[in-house]
Amino acid sequence: MSKILNQKAYLLLEDGSFYEGIAGGMIGTTTGELCFNTGMTGYQEVFTDPSYYGQLLIATNAHIGNYGIKNEDAESESIQISGLICKNFTPNYSREQADLDIQQYFEDNKKVVIHGVDTRAIVRLIRTKGAMNGIISSEISDKNELEKLLAKVPSMDGLELASKVSTKKQYDLGEEGAKHRVAVLDFGTKQNILRCLTQRGCKLRVFPAQTSFDEIAAWKPDGYFLSNGPGDPAPMKYAVSTVKQILQKDKPIFGICLGHQLLALANDIPTYKMHHGHRGINHPVKNLETGLCEITSQNHGFGVDPEVIEANKDKVEVTHMNLNDDTVEGIKVKGKKAFSVQYHPEAAPGPHDSRYLFDEFVSML
């Protein structure tokens, strides 16, 4: 069992807020946009979710690491967050099935941690002032030096990151004789999304983010899946162009999170940077078609413009709405077999209320 490092670490926020804590993981310095997740379980799935690439994660649950790390629980091949901010970073774990402790996990992935800080105060700050950049260091204590490094960090607004986390070469999943063929556009897909599709009788071919439409269509898929992923969707002109070409073929399309935003952009519905985003596993969403409420897992810092949808309601219809702030959580394209949701129906661990969306997609194939 690893021991907690007996070394100080420092956290500086873009607004000048400065915190002193304890170092964890690798000794070093890291930067990124601050975001927080309110889930009480699933820290490993969050760490390895490519949608968090380039972000410093604040875990609001008091204990992180207390049930260890199990390799098969990962949503990608490595930790995707830039760094971790938490209250209690615990290498002692209770789960017998765990493969290693969290300190070793972060060391192996060369990721920096600060713990022993007041995460509630930091989250309140983000909720009040909005998302901002930050820097964690366990090797630099001088605030002026940290300020200089932080000033060089780009804003998430306008940052294209999907191509950085996407697969570098295409690969196949599912049974060879499967009933349906689904082309997955990988902008940072989670493993459990792929499982949810293969479990429903789909043969998948996962394509790199910047693959041309002609190359994808040459595989002759029955439908297309647009994955989740990190960064700002607006600069992803290559993906928007591909989605527009897919729409012209009138094949079924299902998008999740970033995929939802790209489907909107392909229909001339703009996206915007949210104040501090939605991140957690308890967000209430209303299905406007059934009137039923779903408890959902969410992780996004950008949203789809509801006013432009309203002005184009002959073309795009809102199907799901967030009950906390009335933001758009789902759309469908009229006259097409194309729909998407902003949240994560594949959540694991998390609520399973929205798994029916995969069934609806498969029924369209």
N, C-alpha and C positions, 0 to 999 in steps of 0.2 A: 504493500500500500504506500503510495507516494505521500510525502509530507508537504504541508503548506510552506511556501517560501517565506523566510524571515527577512523580508525586504519591502521597503516602501514603494508605492506606485502613486502616480499623480494623474488627475483628470482635469483638463481645461476645456471649457465650452466656448463657443463662438461669442457669447455675450460677456465673457470675462469671468464667469463663475469658475472657481478653482477648488478642487477636492483632493484630499490626501487619504490614501487607503493602503491596502496590502497587495503585493504583487502575486499573481498566479500565472500558470501556464509558462510561456517562454518569456525570458527577460528581453525587453525590447521596447519599441515605440510603434504605435499604429494610429491611423486616422480614419475618419469616415463620418457619415451622417448619423446622428443619434436617433434611435427609435426604441420603443419599448414594447414588450409583449406581456400580456396579463395572464397567460396560461399557467395553471398550477402543475401541469404535467407536460411532458413532451419536449423538454429542453434540448435533447439530442436531435430530434426532428427539426426543431427551429434552427439550431446551429448549422445543420447540413442542408437547409432549404436554400437553393440558389437565388430565390427572390430577395434574400437578405444580403447578397453580395455587395460589398462596399459600405456596410453599415456597422456602427457600434451598437450592440444590443444591450439594452437595460432590461434585466429580468426582474419583474416586480415580485415574483414569488420569493419568499425569504430564503429558501434552501435550494441551492443548485448543486447537483452532484450526488445527492443522498441515495439515489437508486442506481448509480453507476452508469456505465456505457456498454451497450450491447451492439455489436457490429451490424447485425441485421436490421436494426432500427433506423439506420441512416437513410436520409432521403437523397443523398448523392455520395460521391466518392470521398469527400473531405469536408471539413468545416468551411462554411462559406462566409460567415460574418468576419468583419475585420478585427473585432475585439469584443470582449465581454465585460459588462459592468454589473455587479451583483452584490447582495448583502452578505450571504454566507456561501463560500466556495468550499464544498465539502468532499474531500477525497475518500472519506469513510462511507461505504455504501452498504445497503441492506439486501439487495437483490442477488440471489445465488447465481442467476443466469448471466449476470454481467461479465463482460470480458476484461474490462480494465476500469481504473478510476479516472475521474475527470481531469485531475492534474496531469496525469500521464497522457491523456487524450489531447489536451491542449499543447503540451510539449511536443508530442509527435506531429501535430499539425502546425507547429510553429506560430501559435496564436497567443496574443497578449491579453491578460486579464487584470482588472482591478476589482477588489472586493473589500468589504468592511466599510463601505460608504453608505450614506443615507439615500437609498434608491427612491424612496417615496418623495423626498424633496426634489430629486432630479426629474422624476416623472411629472410632478406638479409644475415644474419650470417649463418642461417641454409642452405640456398641455396648455399653459398660459401663453408662452412666447412663440410656440411653434417649433417644428423640426429645425435643427441647426447642426452644424459640423462640430466635431470634438476631436481631441487627441488624448490618448492614454500613453503613459510612459513609465517604465520601471527602471530606466537608465538615465533620464534627464529630470532634474528637480527644479531647474531654473525656469520660472514662469515666462520671462522675456524670451528665452530660447524657444519654449513651447509655442508662444504666440507667433513667432516668425514661421515656424513649421506649419502651424494651423492655417495661417494666412494663405498658404500655397494650395490648400485642399480645394478642389472644384466643388461647386454646388451640384446637388443631385438633379436639380432642375436643368434639363438640357443634356443630361449625361446618358449616352447609349452604352449599356452594359451587357445586354443579352448575348451579343456575339462573343463576349469574354467567357461566359459560363456554358455556352452551348457545346454539344458534342462536336468533336473535330471531324468525325467521319460517321457515315450512316451505319445503323445496325438494326437487326431484326429481333423481335420478341414474339412469343406466342406460338401456338401449334401450327405446323406447316399446312395442315388441312382445315384450318379455322374457317368459319362461315363468312367472316367479314374481313376486309383489308382496310386498315386505317393508317393514313399517313400522319405522323406526328411531327409538327414543326417545333423543334426544340429550342425554346428561348431561355431555358433554365428549368426544364421539367422536373417535377418530383417523382421519385420512384413509385409512390403509391398511386399516382394517377395512371401510370403504365400498368400497374397490377390491376386496378379497377377495370381497365379496358380488356386486358387479356383474360381476366376471370369471366368476362361476358362474351367469350368466344371470338375475340378480335385478334387477328394477326397484324402486328405493328411493324412499320418501318419508320425508324426515328431519323429525321434529317437535320443536319446542321442549320442554324438560323438563317444563313444567307444563301441557302440552296435555291436555285431558280425554279420557277413554277414548272417549266417544261420538264426538268429532271424529276421533280416530284410526281407530275402527272404521268410520266412514262411508266411508272410502277403500276398504274391503273388502280388506284385506291377506290374503295366504295365511299369513303368519307375522309374528312380532314379534321385533325385536332390541333388547336392553337394553344400552346402551353403557357404556363405562368413564367415569370422571370423578373429580373431586377431592372432598375433604372427607369428613365423617362421614355414612354412610348413614342412621343412626338418626333424625335430624330430618326426613328426606325423606318425611313422611307422605303427601304428594300422590302421590309415585311409587309407594309401597307400595300405596296404594289402587288405582292404575291397574293395577299388576301383578296384584293380586287379581282385578280384573275381567277381565283378559286370560285368566287361568287358568280362569275359569268358562266361557269360550268354547271351550276345548279346542283352540286353534290352536297350532302349533309356536312355542316360545319359546327363544331362545338369548341368554344373558347373559355378558358379559365384565367381570371386575374389579368395578367398582361395580355393574354389572348383575347379577353373581353374588350380591353381598351383598343387593341389593334382592329378588332371587328368594327368597333365604333368609328375609328379613324378612317377605315376603308369605306365607310358610309358617310364621310364628311362630317362626323360628329367629333368635335375637338375634346381633348383631355386637359386637365388642369392639375397643378400641384396642390395637394391638400394641406391644411394647417399643420396637422401632425399625424394624419393617416389613421388607418384602422388595423390594429394588431392584437389578436387574442383569439380565444376559442369560445366566446360567449356572446357574440353579436346577434341580436334579433333581426331577422329579415322576413318581410311579408311577401309571399307569392301572390301577386295581384290577380293571377288567373284562377287560383283555387281559394284564395282568402285565408289560407293556412300560414302560420308563422313557423319559421325554422330557426333553430339556434345554430350559428355558423362559426367556422374558423376563418379568420381573415388576416391578411398581411399585404397591405398596399398603401402607397403614399401618394398615388395619383388617382383621379376619378374622371368619370365621363360627364360632360356638360349637360345637365337636365334641360336647360332652356333651349338649347339647339335641337335636342330630341323633340321637345314639344313643338318646335317650329317645323320639324320634319316628320311628324307623326304618321303621315301617309306612307313613309318609307321604313321607319324604325319605331318599334313599340317597347316601352318599359314593361318588363315582366316581374321584376323583383325590386323591392325598396327597403332601405335600411330604416328600421323603426326608431333608431336613436337620433338620426339627423336628416332623414329623408333623402339621403344620397342614392344614386342609381346603383342597384346591385345586380341587375340582369336586363338583357334586351333580347329581342328577336327581330330579324329582318323580314318584313312583310313580303310575301310572295316567294320566299326562299326557305330552304330547310337549314337555316342558320340561326344559332342562338348562343348566348354566352352569359356567364355570371362573374361577378367581381370577387366573390368569396371562394373558399376551397371545399368543395363537396367531398373530396377524397380524404379529408382530415384524419390523420392517425398519429398519435391519439387525438381524440376530439369527437365532436358530435357527428352522428351518422345521418342526421335528418335529411340531408340533401343528396344522398347517394342515388336517389331516383333519377337524377339528371343524366347519369351514365346510361340508365335503362332507356330513357327517352331518346338519347342519341343513338343507341344501338338499334332501337325500333325504327329509326329513320333510314338505316343503312340498307 
